[in-house]
Amino acid sequence: MKTKIILLGPPGSGKGTQGEMLGGEFGFVRLSTGDMLREAARNGTPLGIKAKGYMDSGALVPNDLIINLMMEKIASLGDGTGVIFDGFPRTVEQADALGERIDVDLALNLDVDDAELVNRLTKRRSCPKCNAVYHLDYNPPAESGICDKCGSELYHRDDDKEETVVNRLNVYRRNTMPLIEYYEKRGKLRTVRGTGDIDGIFEKVKETVL
């Protein structure tokens, strides 16, 4: 089984959902760059304090600091625990830096058309307290506007509004698409069509991992 997996795909392609399902099925730990940075900053670790300084000033956290945080997290896991990199690398430069420290087994690319992505993202609603995510069509909360898990009021993130969504997709195509070619050249890329039934997509994802 492949145990070091990078999830690729545009915003709204289902990376988070598929990453969680892989975690539930096989015990993979999902390493989300944003979550890790916030956790380290909250915990006040030496690396977290450094990261917080960049974050508070609005500057980009350097690649080596992010990768060191990842290595620290991986070292804390049990031997043989699979990890999923979600949100990193975003550029070829970051992929090179990561490759110097970790031997990636698989780059899993979820392919979804832009029109479908805009529909998914603009109808997404998020919980500010527990970070649960819903969709008005595909996965609505039991009570309109209220989180099923913690009862908080859901909100429409600014970056899920249409103008911002289109811009995010353009940024993705420009900056992150080269990673597909990068990992394809190295024989690490597998592409799964990320449309249709979520469980059906997951079956295809599992085939690439096993």
C-alpha positions in Angstrom: 0.0 0.0 0.0 1.2 3.5 -0.8 1.6 5.4 2.5 2.9 8.9 1.5 0.2 10.5 -0.7 -0.2 14.0 -2.1 -3.7 15.0 -2.9 -3.9 17.3 -6.0 -6.9 18.9 -7.5 -8.6 22.3 -7.7 -10.6 23.9 -4.8 -13.9 22.0 -4.4 -12.6 18.8 -6.1 -13.2 16.8 -3.0 -9.7 16.4 -1.6 -10.8 16.9 2.0 -13.7 14.5 1.7 -11.6 11.8 0.0 -8.7 12.4 2.5 -11.1 11.9 5.4 -12.4 8.7 3.9 -8.9 7.3 3.4 -8.2 8.1 7.0 -11.3 6.3 8.2 -10.7 3.3 6.0 -6.9 2.9 6.4 -5.9 5.1 9.3 -4.1 7.6 7.2 -3.3 10.9 8.9 -4.2 14.0 6.8 -1.6 16.7 7.0 -3.4 20.0 6.1 -0.9 22.8 5.9 -3.3 25.4 7.4 -4.4 23.1 10.2 -0.9 22.2 11.1 0.3 25.8 11.2 -2.6 26.9 13.4 -2.1 23.9 15.7 1.6 24.6 16.1 0.9 28.3 16.8 -1.7 27.4 19.4 0.6 24.9 21.1 3.5 27.4 21.2 6.1 25.0 19.9 9.4 26.5 18.7 8.4 25.9 15.1 4.9 27.1 15.9 6.1 30.4 17.4 8.2 31.0 14.2 5.2 30.2 12.0 3.0 32.5 14.0 5.3 35.4 13.4 4.9 35.0 9.6 1.2 34.4 9.8 0.5 37.4 12.1 2.4 39.7 9.7 0.6 38.3 6.7 3.8 36.9 5.1 4.0 33.5 3.5 5.5 30.8 5.8 8.8 29.6 4.3 8.8 26.2 2.7 11.5 24.8 5.0 9.5 25.8 8.0 6.3 24.1 6.7 8.3 20.9 5.8 9.9 20.9 9.2 6.5 21.0 10.8 5.4 18.1 8.7 8.5 16.1 9.6 7.8 16.8 13.3 4.2 15.6 12.9 5.2 12.5 11.0 7.8 11.7 13.6 5.1 11.8 16.3 3.0 9.1 14.5 3.4 5.4 14.8 5.7 3.5 12.4 4.0 2.7 9.2 1.2 5.2 9.6 0.2 6.6 6.2 0.1 10.3 5.6 -1.8 12.4 3.1 -0.5 15.8 2.2 -3.4 18.2 1.6 -2.6 21.7 0.4 1.1 21.2 0.1 3.0 21.3 -2.2 1.3 24.0 -4.3 4.3 24.7 -6.5 7.1 22.9 -8.2 9.6 24.6 -5.9 7.7 23.3 -2.9 7.6 19.8 -4.5 11.4 19.9 -4.9 11.8 20.9 -1.3 9.5 18.2 0.0 11.1 15.6 -2.2 14.5 16.3 -0.6 13.0 15.1 2.8 10.3 12.6 1.9 9.9 9.9 -0.8 6.4 10.5 -2.1 4.6 7.3 -3.2 1.6 8.7 -5.0 0.3 12.0 -6.3 -3.5 11.5 -6.6 -5.1 14.1 -8.9 -8.9 14.6 -8.6 -10.1 15.9 -11.9 -13.3 18.0 -12.0 -14.6 20.5 -14.6 -14.6 24.2 -13.6 -18.4 24.6 -14.0 -19.0 21.8 -11.5 -16.4 23.3 -9.1 -18.1 26.8 -9.2 -21.4 25.1 -8.3 -19.9 23.1 -5.5 -18.0 26.0 -3.9 -20.6 28.7 -4.2 -23.2 26.5 -2.5 -20.8 25.4 0.3 -21.5 26.4 3.9 -19.0 26.1 6.7 -19.2 25.9 10.5 -17.0 28.5 12.2 -16.7 26.4 15.4 -15.9 22.7 14.4 -15.0 23.4 10.7 -17.7 21.0 9.4 -18.6 21.7 5.7 -22.0 21.3 4.1 -23.4 21.7 0.6 -26.9 23.1 -0.1 -27.5 20.5 -2.8 -25.4 17.4 -2.0 -25.0 17.5 1.8 -27.4 20.0 3.5 -27.6 20.2 7.3 -30.6 18.6 8.9 -31.7 22.1 10.0 -31.2 24.9 7.5 -28.2 27.1 8.5 -27.3 25.0 11.6 -24.3 22.7 12.0 -25.4 19.1 12.7 -22.3 18.4 14.8 -22.2 21.3 17.2 -25.3 23.4 16.6 -23.4 26.6 15.5 -24.7 28.9 12.8 -23.2 28.1 9.4 -21.8 30.8 7.2 -20.8 31.4 3.6 -17.0 31.9 3.5 -15.9 34.9 1.5 -13.6 32.7 -0.6 -16.6 30.6 -1.6 -18.4 33.5 -3.3 -18.5 33.3 -7.1 -16.0 36.0 -8.1 -13.5 34.7 -5.6 -14.1 31.1 -6.6 -13.3 31.9 -10.3 -10.1 33.7 -9.2 -9.1 30.8 -7.0 -9.5 28.4 -9.9 -7.4 30.7 -12.2 -4.7 30.8 -9.5 -4.8 27.0 -9.2 -4.5 26.5 -12.9 -1.5 28.9 -13.1 0.4 27.8 -10.0 -0.5 24.2 -9.2 -1.3 22.5 -12.5 2.5 22.3 -13.3 2.6 19.8 -10.4 0.6 17.3 -12.4 3.3 17.3 -15.1 6.0 17.2 -12.4 4.7 14.0 -10.8 3.7 12.5 -14.1 7.3 12.7 -15.3 8.3 10.9 -12.1 5.8 8.1 -12.6 4.0 9.1 -9.4 0.7 10.6 -10.8 -2.7 8.9 -10.9 -5.8 10.8 -12.0 -9.3 10.0 -10.7 -12.4 11.6 -12.1 -13.9 13.4 -9.1 -17.5 13.6 -10.2 -20.5 11.4 -9.4 -21.3 9.5 -6.2 -18.8 10.2 -3.4 -18.6 6.5 -2.5 -18.0 5.6 -6.2 -15.2 8.1 -6.3 -13.7 6.6 -3.2 -13.7 3.2 -4.7 -11.6 4.5 -7.6 -9.4 6.3 -5.1 -8.8 3.1 -3.1 -7.7 1.3 -6.3 -4.9 3.8 -6.8 -3.7 3.5 -3.2 -3.7 -0.3 -2.8 
